[in-house]
């Protein structure tokens, strides 16, 4: 059973990201289909998480392709149910942040987000992809996708635009294609590490500086953390790039953002001492 695990097609996601992002938090995902650098799985239960606090830490906006299964509870706490999801979303909206949902255009449903700050209806039915783990047991199970009319709901109390708008699925996919091309172009501009002579032993300093990677293109989350490190903008270009390489490595190791900022602050102090 595929159940709630239909995947958002890449072109749709990147089109939405281009219009309402940067999307950095996937609210309803698993380890195989997450669209953002940070995500909640079913085990995390997004309905007990503080999305606003997470966005304040990592920056950007949250994305949700929510599950539509009936309401279920664990120890009296809701774990599914669109009404519960919409209620929690409104609570998070009041705390701050932007929450971008791709939903069925089912305006007669009780959960329909009448209070969303903006709703963009998508002209043309949209399709969703099967999860990567799905293997049909027989020919009857060879489903190619799920299709329905869709809409993008924006929850953001700072929104100052119109309440409703329309976009064709083709136009949204074209925006996604253009954004993906930009990402691929940026990735192609990353410079490989220069070939150097064997390194000589250097005295160990604390905190230890991770291996330097010469690159000028970094993921969005690296820049968001870098901007929170005191004194980082006073470093020269080479030192800033080295600092971003270390931040990127710590992010990949899933170190908490607050600890990355503290560690990066120590690296800034070390770099300043080296210059002095």
C-alpha positions in Angstrom: 0.0 0.0 0.0 1.4 3.4 -1.0 -0.9 5.2 1.4 0.3 8.6 2.4 3.7 8.2 0.7 3.1 9.7 -2.8 6.1 11.8 -3.7 6.0 15.4 -5.0 7.5 15.5 -8.5 10.8 17.4 -8.7 9.7 20.0 -11.3 6.6 20.9 -9.2 8.6 21.2 -6.0 11.3 23.4 -7.6 8.7 25.5 -9.3 7.1 26.2 -5.9 10.5 26.8 -4.4 11.3 29.4 -7.1 8.1 31.3 -6.3 7.7 31.0 -2.5 11.0 29.7 -1.2 13.7 29.1 -0.2 12.1 25.9 1.1 14.4 24.4 3.8 12.1 22.3 6.0 10.0 19.4 4.7 7.1 18.9 7.2 5.9 15.5 6.0 8.6 13.2 4.6 10.7 10.2 5.1 14.4 9.6 4.7 14.0 8.4 1.1 11.8 11.3 -0.3 12.7 14.5 1.6 12.7 17.5 -0.6 14.5 19.9 1.9 17.8 19.8 3.9 15.8 19.4 7.1 12.7 17.2 7.4 10.2 15.5 9.8 9.4 11.8 9.4 6.3 10.0 10.7 8.3 9.0 13.8 9.0 12.7 14.5 5.3 13.5 14.2 5.2 17.0 12.7 2.1 17.8 14.8 4.2 17.9 18.0 7.0 19.9 16.5 7.6 23.6 16.7 8.0 24.5 13.1 8.5 28.2 13.8 11.4 27.5 16.1 13.0 25.3 13.6 12.7 27.9 10.8 14.1 30.6 13.1 17.1 28.3 13.5 17.7 27.3 9.9 16.1 30.2 7.9 13.9 29.8 4.9 10.3 28.5 4.7 8.6 25.1 5.3 7.1 22.9 2.6 4.3 20.4 3.1 2.7 17.8 0.8 0.5 16.5 3.6 -1.0 13.1 4.2 -4.7 12.7 3.7 -5.4 9.6 5.8 -8.1 9.7 8.5 -7.3 11.1 11.9 -5.3 8.8 14.1 -4.0 9.2 17.6 -1.2 7.9 19.7 -1.6 8.5 23.5 -4.3 11.0 22.8 -2.0 13.0 20.5 -3.0 13.4 16.8 -0.6 12.0 14.4 -2.6 12.3 11.2 -5.7 14.1 9.9 -5.9 17.1 7.7 -8.0 19.1 10.2 -5.3 18.6 12.8 -2.6 19.5 10.3 -4.4 22.8 9.3 -5.0 23.7 13.0 -1.3 23.2 13.9 -0.3 25.2 10.8 -2.4 28.2 11.9 -0.7 28.0 15.4 2.7 28.0 13.7 1.7 30.9 11.5 0.9 33.0 14.5 4.4 32.3 15.9 6.0 33.4 12.6 7.4 31.9 9.5 6.2 30.9 6.1 4.4 27.5 5.5 3.9 26.5 1.9 1.5 23.6 1.2 0.7 21.7 -2.0 -2.8 20.4 -1.4 -5.8 19.0 -3.3 -8.0 21.7 -4.6 -10.9 20.3 -2.6 -12.7 23.4 -1.5 -15.7 21.5 -0.1 -13.6 19.6 2.4 -13.9 20.6 6.0 -10.1 21.0 6.3 -9.9 23.4 3.3 -7.7 26.3 4.4 -10.1 29.2 4.2 -7.8 31.2 6.5 -4.6 30.8 4.3 -3.0 34.1 3.5 -2.7 33.2 -0.2 -4.0 30.4 -2.4 -2.7 29.8 -5.9 -4.9 27.4 -7.9 -3.0 25.2 -10.4 -4.8 24.9 -13.8 -4.4 21.3 -15.0 -4.3 18.1 -13.0 -1.1 17.4 -11.2 0.5 14.0 -10.8 2.4 12.5 -7.9 5.2 9.9 -8.1 5.3 6.5 -6.5 7.7 6.1 -3.5 11.1 4.7 -4.5 10.5 1.5 -2.4 7.3 0.6 -4.2 7.5 -2.7 -6.2 4.2 -3.9 -7.8 3.2 -7.4 -6.8 1.5 -7.9 -10.2 0.2 -6.1 -13.3 -2.8 -4.9 -11.4 -0.6 -2.9 -9.0 1.4 -1.1 -11.8 0.1 2.3 -10.9 1.9 5.1 -12.6 0.9 8.0 -10.3 -1.9 9.9 -8.5 -3.6 12.8 -10.3 -5.9 15.5 -9.0 -6.6 19.2 -9.1 -4.1 21.1 -6.9 -3.5 24.3 -5.2 -0.6 26.0 -3.3 -1.6 27.4 0.1 0.6 30.0 1.8 0.5 30.6 5.5 2.5 33.7 6.4 1.1 36.6 8.5 3.6 38.9 6.9 2.1 38.2 3.4 1.0 41.5 1.7 0.0 40.2 -1.7 -3.4 39.1 -3.2 -5.5 36.4 -1.6 -6.0 34.3 -4.7 -4.1 33.7 -8.0 -3.8 31.1 -10.7 -1.0 29.4 -12.5 -0.9 26.6 -15.1 0.8 23.3 -14.3 3.0 23.8 -17.3 4.1 27.3 -16.2 4.9 26.0 -12.7 6.9 23.1 -14.2 8.8 25.5 -16.4 9.7 27.6 -13.4 10.9 24.4 -11.8 13.0 23.4 -14.8 14.6 26.9 -14.9 15.5 26.7 -11.2 17.0 23.3 -11.6 19.0 24.5 -14.5 20.3 27.3 -12.4 21.3 24.9 -9.6 23.1 22.6 -12.1 24.9 25.6 -13.5 26.0 26.8 -10.1 27.2 23.2 -9.2 29.2 23.1 -12.4 31.0 26.3 -11.4 32.4 24.7 -8.2 36.1 24.6 -8.5 37.9 21.3 -7.7 40.6 21.4 -5.0 43.9 22.6 -6.4 46.8 20.2 -6.6 49.3 21.1 -4.0 52.6 19.8 -2.7 52.4 17.3 0.3 51.3 19.2 3.4 53.8 19.8 6.2 52.8 19.1 9.7 51.3 22.1 11.4 50.8 22.8 15.1 47.3 21.8 16.3 45.1 24.7 17.2 41.7 24.6 19.0 39.1 24.3 17.6 40.6 22.2 14.8 40.0 23.5 11.3 38.5 21.0 9.0 40.1 20.3 5.6 39.8 23.3 3.3 37.8 22.9 0.1 38.2 25.7 -2.5 34.6 26.5 -3.5 32.5 29.6 -4.0 29.1 27.9 -4.3 27.6 26.6 -1.1 24.2 25.2 -0.1 21.6 27.8 1.1 21.8 26.5 4.7 25.6 27.2 4.8 25.0 30.8 3.9 22.3 31.1 6.5 24.5 29.8 9.3 27.5 31.9 8.0 25.5 35.1 8.3 24.9 34.3 12.0 28.6 33.9 12.9 30.0 37.0 14.6 33.0 38.5 12.8 32.7 36.2 9.8 32.1 39.1 7.4 35.4 40.7 8.5 37.5 37.8 7.2 39.1 38.0 3.7 37.6 36.0 0.8 39.9 33.0 1.3 39.2 32.8 5.0 35.4 33.2 4.4 35.5 30.3 1.9 37.4 28.1 4.3 34.9 28.9 7.1 32.0 28.0 4.8 33.7 24.7 4.0 33.9 23.9 7.7 30.2 24.9 8.3 29.2 22.7 5.3 31.0 19.7 6.8 29.4 20.2 10.2 26.0 20.6 8.6 26.5 17.3 6.7 27.3 15.7 10.1 24.0 17.0 11.3 25.4 19.0 14.2 22.8 21.3 15.7 22.8 24.8 14.2 23.6 26.5 17.6 26.7 24.3 18.0 27.8 25.0 14.4 27.6 28.7 15.1 29.6 28.3 18.3 32.3 26.2 16.6 32.4 28.5 13.6 32.9 31.5 16.0 35.9 29.7 17.4 37.3 29.2 14.0 36.9 32.9 13.2 39.0 33.7 16.3 41.7 31.2 15.3 41.8 32.7 11.8 42.2 36.2 13.2 45.1 35.1 15.4 46.8 33.5 12.3 46.6 36.8 10.5 47.9 38.7 13.5 
